[in-house]
Amino acid sequence: MTATDLPCLDQDLHTATAGVKATTLARLAAAGLPVPAGIVIPVDHPDECLPAAVAEILARCPAPTG
């Protein structure tokens, strides 16, 4: 798995791989409720790939302004 394979909160997520919080946020977003954009690091993501995943998340999700 590479960092670009990381799922977003606008996708259909499952608790077993994404965790309860991410799955709940994805369901709320699918229901049309306002949920901030987000990227999920799956529970089975290899630890040695975490630095690349964090770098990808920071590149894909710019910091909020205001």
All heavy atoms as TSV, in Angstrom:
chain	resi	resn	atom	element	x	y	z
A	1	MET	N	N	0.857	-1.182	0.000
A	1	MET	CA	C	0.000	0.000	0.000
A	1	MET	C	C	0.890	1.228	0.000
A	1	MET	O	O	1.847	1.321	0.749
A	1	MET	CB	C	-0.904	-0.019	1.224
A	1	MET	CG	C	-1.758	1.227	1.364
A	1	MET	SD	S	-2.869	1.145	2.784
A	1	MET	CE	C	-4.058	-0.011	2.162
A	2	THR	N	N	0.555	2.175	-0.834
A	2	THR	CA	C	1.295	3.421	-0.870
A	2	THR	C	C	0.435	4.523	-0.275
A	2	THR	O	O	-0.767	4.350	-0.068
A	2	THR	CB	C	1.677	3.801	-2.317
A	2	THR	OG1	O	0.487	4.053	-3.051
A	2	THR	CG2	C	2.495	2.713	-2.969
A	3	ALA	N	N	1.047	5.657	-0.044
A	3	ALA	CA	C	0.311	6.774	0.551
A	3	ALA	C	C	-0.819	7.227	-0.344
A	3	ALA	O	O	-1.856	7.677	0.134
A	3	ALA	CB	C	1.260	7.932	0.833
A	4	THR	N	N	-0.649	7.119	-1.665
A	4	THR	CA	C	-1.699	7.572	-2.569
A	4	THR	C	C	-2.886	6.618	-2.571
A	4	THR	O	O	-3.920	6.938	-3.132
A	4	THR	CB	C	-1.160	7.742	-4.000
A	4	THR	OG1	O	-0.561	6.513	-4.414
A	4	THR	CG2	C	-0.146	8.860	-4.074
A	5	ASP	N	N	-2.747	5.466	-1.930
A	5	ASP	CA	C	-3.854	4.514	-1.802
A	5	ASP	C	C	-4.713	4.795	-0.574
A	5	ASP	O	O	-5.673	4.088	-0.315
A	5	ASP	CB	C	-3.326	3.076	-1.684
A	5	ASP	CG	C	-2.619	2.597	-2.934
A	5	ASP	OD1	O	-2.949	3.088	-4.034
A	5	ASP	OD2	O	-1.739	1.741	-2.808
A	6	LEU	N	N	-4.362	5.798	0.194
A	6	LEU	CA	C	-5.095	6.084	1.419
A	6	LEU	C	C	-6.510	6.543	1.084
A	6	LEU	O	O	-6.703	7.433	0.263
A	6	LEU	CB	C	-4.382	7.169	2.230
A	6	LEU	CG	C	-2.982	6.820	2.723
A	6	LEU	CD1	C	-2.342	8.029	3.397
A	6	LEU	CD2	C	-3.008	5.635	3.657
A	7	PRO	N	N	-7.529	5.935	1.721
A	7	PRO	CA	C	-8.907	6.331	1.444
A	7	PRO	C	C	-9.268	7.673	2.074
A	7	PRO	O	O	-8.661	8.096	3.058
A	7	PRO	CB	C	-9.727	5.198	2.074
A	7	PRO	CG	C	-8.839	4.623	3.126
A	7	PRO	CD	C	-7.433	4.827	2.660
A	8	CYS	N	N	-10.249	8.318	1.496
A	8	CYS	CA	C	-10.772	9.589	2.000
A	8	CYS	C	C	-12.096	9.345	2.724
A	8	CYS	O	O	-12.710	8.290	2.574
A	8	CYS	CB	C	-10.996	10.562	0.845
A	8	CYS	SG	S	-9.483	11.029	0.019
A	9	LEU	N	N	-12.540	10.338	3.464
A	9	LEU	CA	C	-13.796	10.216	4.194
A	9	LEU	C	C	-15.019	10.240	3.282
A	9	LEU	O	O	-16.124	9.978	3.741
A	9	LEU	CB	C	-13.920	11.315	5.254
A	9	LEU	CG	C	-12.947	11.197	6.423
A	9	LEU	CD1	C	-13.117	12.386	7.365
A	9	LEU	CD2	C	-13.138	9.890	7.174
A	10	ASP	N	N	-14.832	10.555	2.006
A	10	ASP	CA	C	-15.972	10.533	1.087
A	10	ASP	C	C	-16.136	9.170	0.417
A	10	ASP	O	O	-16.935	9.012	-0.485
A	10	ASP	CB	C	-15.855	11.644	0.036
A	10	ASP	CG	C	-14.626	11.503	-0.843
A	10	ASP	OD1	O	-13.814	10.580	-0.621
A	10	ASP	OD2	O	-14.477	12.329	-1.757
A	11	GLN	N	N	-15.409	8.163	0.903
A	11	GLN	CA	C	-15.515	6.814	0.378
A	11	GLN	C	C	-16.251	5.928	1.364
A	11	GLN	O	O	-16.412	6.266	2.527
A	11	GLN	CB	C	-14.121	6.241	0.102
A	11	GLN	CG	C	-13.345	7.007	-0.949
A	11	GLN	CD	C	-11.923	6.504	-1.094
A	11	GLN	OE1	O	-11.316	6.044	-0.135
A	11	GLN	NE2	N	-11.402	6.586	-2.302
A	12	ASP	N	N	-16.692	4.772	0.879
A	12	ASP	CA	C	-17.356	3.787	1.733
A	12	ASP	C	C	-16.286	3.088	2.563
A	12	ASP	O	O	-15.446	2.372	2.020
A	12	ASP	CB	C	-18.121	2.786	0.868
A	12	ASP	CG	C	-18.914	1.796	1.690
A	12	ASP	OD1	O	-19.312	2.131	2.824
A	12	ASP	OD2	O	-19.138	0.669	1.206
A	13	LEU	N	N	-16.281	3.326	3.858
A	13	LEU	CA	C	-15.267	2.758	4.740
A	13	LEU	C	C	-15.877	1.697	5.639
A	13	LEU	O	O	-17.082	1.689	5.892
A	13	LEU	CB	C	-14.645	3.857	5.601
A	13	LEU	CG	C	-13.967	5.006	4.851
A	13	LEU	CD1	C	-13.469	6.059	5.839
A	13	LEU	CD2	C	-12.842	4.505	3.987
A	14	HIS	N	N	-15.029	0.821	6.142
A	14	HIS	CA	C	-15.478	-0.251	7.028
A	14	HIS	C	C	-14.678	-0.198	8.321
A	14	HIS	O	O	-13.469	0.040	8.311
A	14	HIS	CB	C	-15.317	-1.607	6.350
A	14	HIS	CG	C	-16.081	-1.695	5.068
A	14	HIS	ND1	N	-17.437	-1.916	5.030
A	14	HIS	CD2	C	-15.696	-1.535	3.789
A	14	HIS	CE1	C	-17.847	-1.911	3.777
A	14	HIS	NE2	N	-16.810	-1.677	2.992
A	15	THR	N	N	-15.333	-0.431	9.423
A	15	THR	CA	C	-14.732	-0.327	10.746
A	15	THR	C	C	-13.498	-1.205	10.884
A	15	THR	O	O	-12.523	-0.803	11.507
A	15	THR	CB	C	-15.764	-0.679	11.834
A	15	THR	OG1	O	-16.889	0.183	11.682
A	15	THR	CG2	C	-15.192	-0.508	13.221
A	16	ALA	N	N	-13.513	-2.393	10.305
A	16	ALA	CA	C	-12.394	-3.322	10.460
A	16	ALA	C	C	-11.092	-2.764	9.892
A	16	ALA	O	O	-10.014	-3.072	10.391
A	16	ALA	CB	C	-12.720	-4.651	9.800
A	17	THR	N	N	-11.189	-1.935	8.873
A	17	THR	CA	C	-9.969	-1.409	8.258
A	17	THR	C	C	-9.739	0.071	8.553
A	17	THR	O	O	-8.599	0.516	8.608
A	17	THR	CB	C	-9.998	-1.600	6.728
A	17	THR	OG1	O	-11.175	-0.983	6.201
A	17	THR	CG2	C	-9.969	-3.068	6.368
A	18	ALA	N	N	-10.806	0.838	8.734
A	18	ALA	CA	C	-10.668	2.285	8.914
A	18	ALA	C	C	-10.861	2.741	10.353
A	18	ALA	O	O	-10.530	3.877	10.683
A	18	ALA	CB	C	-11.664	3.015	8.014
A	19	GLY	N	N	-11.417	1.903	11.186
A	19	GLY	CA	C	-11.692	2.295	12.561
A	19	GLY	C	C	-13.084	2.894	12.699
A	19	GLY	O	O	-13.736	3.260	11.718
A	20	VAL	N	N	-13.539	2.989	13.929
A	20	VAL	CA	C	-14.902	3.450	14.215
A	20	VAL	C	C	-15.093	4.926	13.865
A	20	VAL	O	O	-16.075	5.308	13.223
A	20	VAL	CB	C	-15.256	3.203	15.698
A	20	VAL	CG1	C	-16.608	3.803	16.037
A	20	VAL	CG2	C	-15.242	1.721	16.007
A	21	LYS	N	N	-14.152	5.780	14.260
A	21	LYS	CA	C	-14.313	7.216	14.050
A	21	LYS	C	C	-14.371	7.553	12.562
A	21	LYS	O	O	-15.263	8.283	12.110
A	21	LYS	CB	C	-13.180	7.983	14.714
A	21	LYS	CG	C	-13.305	9.483	14.603
A	21	LYS	CD	C	-12.163	10.157	15.361
A	21	LYS	CE	C	-12.289	11.667	15.278
A	21	LYS	NZ	N	-11.202	12.317	16.032
A	22	ALA	N	N	-13.430	7.027	11.778
A	22	ALA	CA	C	-13.409	7.315	10.339
A	22	ALA	C	C	-14.651	6.762	9.652
A	22	ALA	O	O	-15.237	7.424	8.786
A	22	ALA	CB	C	-12.155	6.747	9.700
A	23	THR	N	N	-15.068	5.579	10.034
A	23	THR	CA	C	-16.257	4.987	9.429
A	23	THR	C	C	-17.498	5.813	9.745
A	23	THR	O	O	-18.333	6.071	8.876
A	23	THR	CB	C	-16.452	3.536	9.912
A	23	THR	OG1	O	-15.262	2.795	9.608
A	23	THR	CG2	C	-17.630	2.875	9.247
A	24	THR	N	N	-17.607	6.267	10.979
A	24	THR	CA	C	-18.743	7.105	11.375
A	24	THR	C	C	-18.738	8.425	10.612
A	24	THR	O	O	-19.773	8.870	10.103
A	24	THR	CB	C	-18.722	7.358	12.885
A	24	THR	OG1	O	-18.769	6.097	13.567
A	24	THR	CG2	C	-19.892	8.211	13.320
A	25	LEU	N	N	-17.572	9.058	10.501
A	25	LEU	CA	C	-17.478	10.315	9.757
A	25	LEU	C	C	-17.839	10.107	8.281
A	25	LEU	O	O	-18.517	10.943	7.680
A	25	LEU	CB	C	-16.078	10.912	9.888
A	25	LEU	CG	C	-15.749	11.505	11.251
A	25	LEU	CD1	C	-14.266	11.841	11.343
A	25	LEU	CD2	C	-16.605	12.726	11.530
A	26	ALA	N	N	-17.414	9.005	7.693
A	26	ALA	CA	C	-17.753	8.711	6.304
A	26	ALA	C	C	-19.257	8.526	6.132
A	26	ALA	O	O	-19.851	8.997	5.155
A	26	ALA	CB	C	-17.006	7.469	5.824
A	27	ARG	N	N	-19.886	7.872	7.083
A	27	ARG	CA	C	-21.343	7.676	7.015
A	27	ARG	C	C	-22.079	9.005	7.166
A	27	ARG	O	O	-23.083	9.253	6.490
A	27	ARG	CB	C	-21.799	6.685	8.086
A	27	ARG	CG	C	-21.377	5.265	7.790
A	27	ARG	CD	C	-21.838	4.319	8.868
A	27	ARG	NE	N	-21.360	2.968	8.572
A	27	ARG	CZ	C	-21.246	2.000	9.468
A	27	ARG	NH1	N	-21.582	2.235	10.724
A	27	ARG	NH2	N	-20.807	0.824	9.125
A	28	LEU	N	N	-21.599	9.864	8.050
A	28	LEU	CA	C	-22.220	11.178	8.215
A	28	LEU	C	C	-22.077	12.002	6.939
A	28	LEU	O	O	-23.018	12.669	6.508
A	28	LEU	CB	C	-21.589	11.913	9.399
A	28	LEU	CG	C	-21.888	11.335	10.785
A	28	LEU	CD1	C	-21.010	12.000	11.843
A	28	LEU	CD2	C	-23.352	11.476	11.120
A	29	ALA	N	N	-20.904	11.947	6.315
A	29	ALA	CA	C	-20.679	12.665	5.060
A	29	ALA	C	C	-21.590	12.133	3.961
A	29	ALA	O	O	-22.176	12.899	3.189
A	29	ALA	CB	C	-19.215	12.558	4.641
A	30	ALA	N	N	-21.741	10.815	3.903
A	30	ALA	CA	C	-22.609	10.203	2.896
A	30	ALA	C	C	-24.066	10.602	3.103
A	30	ALA	O	O	-24.838	10.674	2.144
A	30	ALA	CB	C	-22.470	8.683	2.934
A	31	ALA	N	N	-24.435	10.884	4.354
A	31	ALA	CA	C	-25.800	11.303	4.663
A	31	ALA	C	C	-26.020	12.790	4.377
A	31	ALA	O	O	-27.120	13.301	4.570
A	31	ALA	CB	C	-26.120	11.001	6.121
A	32	GLY	N	N	-24.961	13.474	3.940
A	32	GLY	CA	C	-25.097	14.877	3.589
A	32	GLY	C	C	-24.781	15.854	4.703
A	32	GLY	O	O	-24.982	17.060	4.545
A	33	LEU	N	N	-24.310	15.351	5.819
A	33	LEU	CA	C	-23.953	16.239	6.924
A	33	LEU	C	C	-22.567	16.839	6.677
A	33	LEU	O	O	-21.728	16.230	6.020
A	33	LEU	CB	C	-23.971	15.469	8.237
A	33	LEU	CG	C	-25.375	14.999	8.646
A	33	LEU	CD1	C	-25.287	13.973	9.749
A	33	LEU	CD2	C	-26.212	16.180	9.080
A	34	PRO	N	N	-22.321	18.028	7.204
A	34	PRO	CA	C	-21.023	18.667	6.968
A	34	PRO	C	C	-19.913	17.976	7.760
A	34	PRO	O	O	-19.913	17.969	8.985
A	34	PRO	CB	C	-21.238	20.101	7.451
A	34	PRO	CG	C	-22.364	20.010	8.426
A	34	PRO	CD	C	-23.239	18.868	7.972
A	35	VAL	N	N	-19.007	17.383	7.036
A	35	VAL	CA	C	-17.860	16.703	7.631
A	35	VAL	C	C	-16.611	17.247	6.938
A	35	VAL	O	O	-16.559	17.278	5.710
A	35	VAL	CB	C	-17.965	15.171	7.436
A	35	VAL	CG1	C	-16.708	14.470	7.920
A	35	VAL	CG2	C	-19.183	14.619	8.149
A	36	PRO	N	N	-15.607	17.671	7.695
A	36	PRO	CA	C	-14.391	18.160	7.056
A	36	PRO	C	C	-13.748	17.063	6.204
A	36	PRO	O	O	-13.874	15.878	6.507
A	36	PRO	CB	C	-13.481	18.522	8.230
A	36	PRO	CG	C	-14.376	18.638	9.402
A	36	PRO	CD	C	-15.541	17.726	9.146
A	37	ALA	N	N	-13.075	17.475	5.161
A	37	ALA	CA	C	-12.355	16.510	4.327
A	37	ALA	C	C	-11.311	15.818	5.187
A	37	ALA	O	O	-10.750	16.401	6.113
A	37	ALA	CB	C	-11.704	17.223	3.161
A	38	GLY	N	N	-11.076	14.565	4.895
A	38	GLY	CA	C	-10.080	13.834	5.662
A	38	GLY	C	C	-9.576	12.619	4.921
A	38	GLY	O	O	-10.229	12.106	4.014
A	39	ILE	N	N	-8.422	12.182	5.307
A	39	ILE	CA	C	-7.789	10.999	4.745
A	39	ILE	C	C	-7.559	10.030	5.888
A	39	ILE	O	O	-7.188	10.425	6.997
A	39	ILE	CB	C	-6.465	11.362	4.055
A	39	ILE	CG1	C	-6.732	12.323	2.902
A	39	ILE	CG2	C	-5.751	10.117	3.556
A	39	ILE	CD1	C	-5.492	12.892	2.269
A	40	VAL	N	N	-7.753	8.748	5.610
A	40	VAL	CA	C	-7.678	7.715	6.643
A	40	VAL	C	C	-6.427	6.867	6.445
A	40	VAL	O	O	-6.127	6.453	5.331
A	40	VAL	CB	C	-8.927	6.805	6.572
A	40	VAL	CG1	C	-8.863	5.704	7.610
A	40	VAL	CG2	C	-10.188	7.633	6.738
A	41	ILE	N	N	-5.702	6.644	7.529
A	41	ILE	CA	C	-4.619	5.667	7.494
A	41	ILE	C	C	-5.214	4.371	8.028
A	41	ILE	O	O	-5.551	4.272	9.205
A	41	ILE	CB	C	-3.420	6.111	8.351
A	41	ILE	CG1	C	-2.842	7.420	7.827
A	41	ILE	CG2	C	-2.357	5.010	8.376
A	41	ILE	CD1	C	-1.693	7.978	8.631
A	42	PRO	N	N	-5.391	3.353	7.172
A	42	PRO	CA	C	-6.004	2.097	7.599
A	42	PRO	C	C	-5.199	1.410	8.704
A	42	PRO	O	O	-3.982	1.602	8.817
A	42	PRO	CB	C	-6.008	1.242	6.323
A	42	PRO	CG	C	-5.917	2.221	5.211
A	42	PRO	CD	C	-5.085	3.353	5.742
A	43	VAL	N	N	-5.874	0.608	9.497
A	43	VAL	CA	C	-5.228	-0.057	10.623
A	43	VAL	C	C	-4.129	-1.016	10.169
A	43	VAL	O	O	-3.193	-1.267	10.926
A	43	VAL	CB	C	-6.258	-0.800	11.503
A	43	VAL	CG1	C	-7.221	0.176	12.145
A	43	VAL	CG2	C	-7.014	-1.850	10.713
A	44	ASP	N	N	-4.217	-1.532	8.954
A	44	ASP	CA	C	-3.209	-2.476	8.473
A	44	ASP	C	C	-2.096	-1.804	7.670
A	44	ASP	O	O	-1.267	-2.471	7.058
A	44	ASP	CB	C	-3.851	-3.578	7.648
A	44	ASP	CG	C	-4.573	-3.059	6.411
A	44	ASP	OD1	O	-4.732	-1.830	6.265
A	44	ASP	OD2	O	-4.985	-3.899	5.585
A	45	HIS	N	N	-2.039	-0.479	7.699
A	45	HIS	CA	C	-1.001	0.254	6.963
A	45	HIS	C	C	0.349	-0.045	7.607
A	45	HIS	O	O	0.494	0.088	8.824
A	45	HIS	CB	C	-1.291	1.755	6.998
A	45	HIS	CG	C	-0.517	2.545	6.015
A	45	HIS	ND1	N	-0.825	2.563	4.681
A	45	HIS	CD2	C	0.571	3.331	6.157
A	45	HIS	CE1	C	0.027	3.345	4.041
A	45	HIS	NE2	N	0.882	3.822	4.926
A	46	PRO	N	N	1.340	-0.445	6.820
A	46	PRO	CA	C	2.648	-0.795	7.406
A	46	PRO	C	C	3.300	0.389	8.124
A	46	PRO	O	O	3.305	1.509	7.615
A	46	PRO	CB	C	3.495	-1.204	6.197
A	46	PRO	CG	C	2.524	-1.455	5.091
A	46	PRO	CD	C	1.305	-0.643	5.380
A	47	ASP	N	N	3.832	0.135	9.299
A	47	ASP	CA	C	4.461	1.191	10.092
A	47	ASP	C	C	5.596	1.886	9.350
A	47	ASP	O	O	5.780	3.093	9.479
A	47	ASP	CB	C	4.992	0.631	11.413
A	47	ASP	CG	C	3.898	0.298	12.400
A	47	ASP	OD1	O	2.743	0.735	12.178
A	47	ASP	OD2	O	4.188	-0.396	13.394
A	48	GLU	N	N	6.351	1.140	8.560
A	48	GLU	CA	C	7.482	1.741	7.857
A	48	GLU	C	C	7.033	2.719	6.764
A	48	GLU	O	O	7.818	3.523	6.281
A	48	GLU	CB	C	8.405	0.671	7.260
A	48	GLU	CG	C	7.764	-0.226	6.237
A	48	GLU	CD	C	7.090	-1.460	6.830
A	48	GLU	OE1	O	6.982	-1.583	8.056
A	48	GLU	OE2	O	6.657	-2.304	6.034
A	49	CYS	N	N	5.744	2.683	6.403
A	49	CYS	CA	C	5.205	3.589	5.387
A	49	CYS	C	C	4.541	4.828	5.993
A	49	CYS	O	O	4.051	5.681	5.259
A	49	CYS	CB	C	4.200	2.850	4.508
A	49	CYS	SG	S	4.933	1.528	3.539
A	50	LEU	N	N	4.502	4.919	7.312
A	50	LEU	CA	C	3.822	6.044	7.961
A	50	LEU	C	C	4.422	7.406	7.620
A	50	LEU	O	O	3.676	8.354	7.371
A	50	LEU	CB	C	3.758	5.842	9.471
A	50	LEU	CG	C	2.761	4.782	9.934
A	50	LEU	CD1	C	2.834	4.615	11.457
A	50	LEU	CD2	C	1.356	5.125	9.513
A	51	PRO	N	N	5.752	7.570	7.582
A	51	PRO	CA	C	6.277	8.891	7.203
A	51	PRO	C	C	5.813	9.335	5.811
A	51	PRO	O	O	5.455	10.502	5.619
A	51	PRO	CB	C	7.796	8.707	7.265
A	51	PRO	CG	C	7.987	7.600	8.255
A	51	PRO	CD	C	6.820	6.672	8.020
A	52	ALA	N	N	5.781	8.431	4.860
A	52	ALA	CA	C	5.302	8.765	3.516
A	52	ALA	C	C	3.815	9.080	3.541
A	52	ALA	O	O	3.351	9.972	2.827
A	52	ALA	CB	C	5.592	7.620	2.547
A	53	ALA	N	N	3.048	8.354	4.357
A	53	ALA	CA	C	1.613	8.600	4.461
A	53	ALA	C	C	1.345	9.986	5.046
A	53	ALA	O	O	0.481	10.716	4.555
A	53	ALA	CB	C	0.948	7.524	5.324
A	54	VAL	N	N	2.086	10.354	6.073
A	54	VAL	CA	C	1.914	11.671	6.682
A	54	VAL	C	C	2.267	12.774	5.680
A	54	VAL	O	O	1.550	13.775	5.556
A	54	VAL	CB	C	2.753	11.795	7.975
A	54	VAL	CG1	C	2.770	13.224	8.483
A	54	VAL	CG2	C	2.217	10.857	9.038
A	55	ALA	N	N	3.345	12.585	4.946
A	55	ALA	CA	C	3.743	13.577	3.939
A	55	ALA	C	C	2.663	13.719	2.870
A	55	ALA	O	O	2.340	14.829	2.433
A	55	ALA	CB	C	5.068	13.178	3.306
A	56	GLU	N	N	2.069	12.616	2.446
A	56	GLU	CA	C	1.011	12.645	1.440
A	56	GLU	C	C	-0.232	13.347	1.983
A	56	GLU	O	O	-0.863	14.136	1.284
A	56	GLU	CB	C	0.665	11.232	0.979
A	56	GLU	CG	C	-0.403	11.174	-0.066
A	56	GLU	CD	C	0.004	11.776	-1.403
A	56	GLU	OE1	O	1.207	11.871	-1.682
A	56	GLU	OE2	O	-0.893	12.167	-2.174
A	57	ILE	N	N	-0.587	13.073	3.221
A	57	ILE	CA	C	-1.756	13.714	3.825
A	57	ILE	C	C	-1.549	15.229	3.890
A	57	ILE	O	O	-2.437	15.996	3.543
A	57	ILE	CB	C	-2.030	13.129	5.225
A	57	ILE	CG1	C	-2.559	11.700	5.091
A	57	ILE	CG2	C	-3.007	13.996	6.006
A	57	ILE	CD1	C	-2.617	10.936	6.386
A	58	LEU	N	N	-0.379	15.653	4.317
A	58	LEU	CA	C	-0.096	17.085	4.400
A	58	LEU	C	C	-0.135	17.745	3.035
A	58	LEU	O	O	-0.579	18.885	2.901
A	58	LEU	CB	C	1.250	17.324	5.082
A	58	LEU	CG	C	1.309	16.947	6.562
A	58	LEU	CD1	C	2.731	17.074	7.092
A	58	LEU	CD2	C	0.344	17.786	7.371
A	59	ALA	N	N	0.275	17.016	2.006
A	59	ALA	CA	C	0.238	17.560	0.646
A	59	ALA	C	C	-1.183	17.629	0.111
A	59	ALA	O	O	-1.538	18.559	-0.608
A	59	ALA	CB	C	1.105	16.717	-0.278
A	60	ARG	N	N	-2.015	16.638	0.463
A	60	ARG	CA	C	-3.387	16.578	-0.062
A	60	ARG	C	C	-4.374	17.414	0.742
A	60	ARG	O	O	-5.428	17.795	0.220
A	60	ARG	CB	C	-3.864	15.121	-0.098
A	60	ARG	CG	C	-3.173	14.310	-1.177
A	60	ARG	CD	C	-3.427	12.820	-1.083
A	60	ARG	NE	N	-4.827	12.441	-1.076
A	60	ARG	CZ	C	-5.242	11.183	-0.918
A	60	ARG	NH1	N	-4.367	10.200	-0.758
A	60	ARG	NH2	N	-6.518	10.907	-0.907
A	61	CYS	N	N	-4.079	17.699	1.991
A	61	CYS	CA	C	-4.999	18.436	2.857
A	61	CYS	C	C	-4.296	19.673	3.408
A	61	CYS	O	O	-3.698	19.634	4.481
A	61	CYS	CB	C	-5.460	17.566	4.029
A	61	CYS	SG	S	-6.432	16.153	3.568
A	62	PRO	N	N	-4.365	20.766	2.685
A	62	PRO	CA	C	-3.712	21.973	3.177
A	62	PRO	C	C	-4.338	22.441	4.482
A	62	PRO	O	O	-5.500	22.173	4.768
A	62	PRO	CB	C	-3.931	22.980	2.064
A	62	PRO	CG	C	-5.076	22.447	1.272
A	62	PRO	CD	C	-5.083	20.972	1.442
A	63	ALA	N	N	-3.535	23.138	5.259
A	63	ALA	CA	C	-4.014	23.653	6.544
A	63	ALA	C	C	-5.133	24.662	6.332
A	63	ALA	O	O	-5.120	25.421	5.359
A	63	ALA	CB	C	-2.857	24.300	7.293
A	64	PRO	N	N	-6.117	24.665	7.223
A	64	PRO	CA	C	-7.195	25.652	7.108
A	64	PRO	C	C	-6.656	27.062	7.333
A	64	PRO	O	O	-5.651	27.262	8.001
A	64	PRO	CB	C	-8.164	25.256	8.221
A	64	PRO	CG	C	-7.382	24.427	9.161
A	64	PRO	CD	C	-6.249	23.816	8.371
A	65	THR	N	N	-7.352	28.013	6.763
A	65	THR	CA	C	-6.965	29.406	6.959
A	65	THR	C	C	-8.095	30.161	7.648
A	65	THR	O	O	-9.241	29.724	7.625
A	65	THR	CB	C	-6.672	30.081	5.602
A	65	THR	OG1	O	-7.830	29.990	4.771
A	65	THR	CG2	C	-5.498	29.416	4.913
A	66	GLY	N	N	-7.756	31.266	8.241
A	66	GLY	CA	C	-8.791	32.093	8.845
A	66	GLY	C	C	-8.768	32.098	10.338
A	66	GLY	O	O	-8.069	31.482	11.021
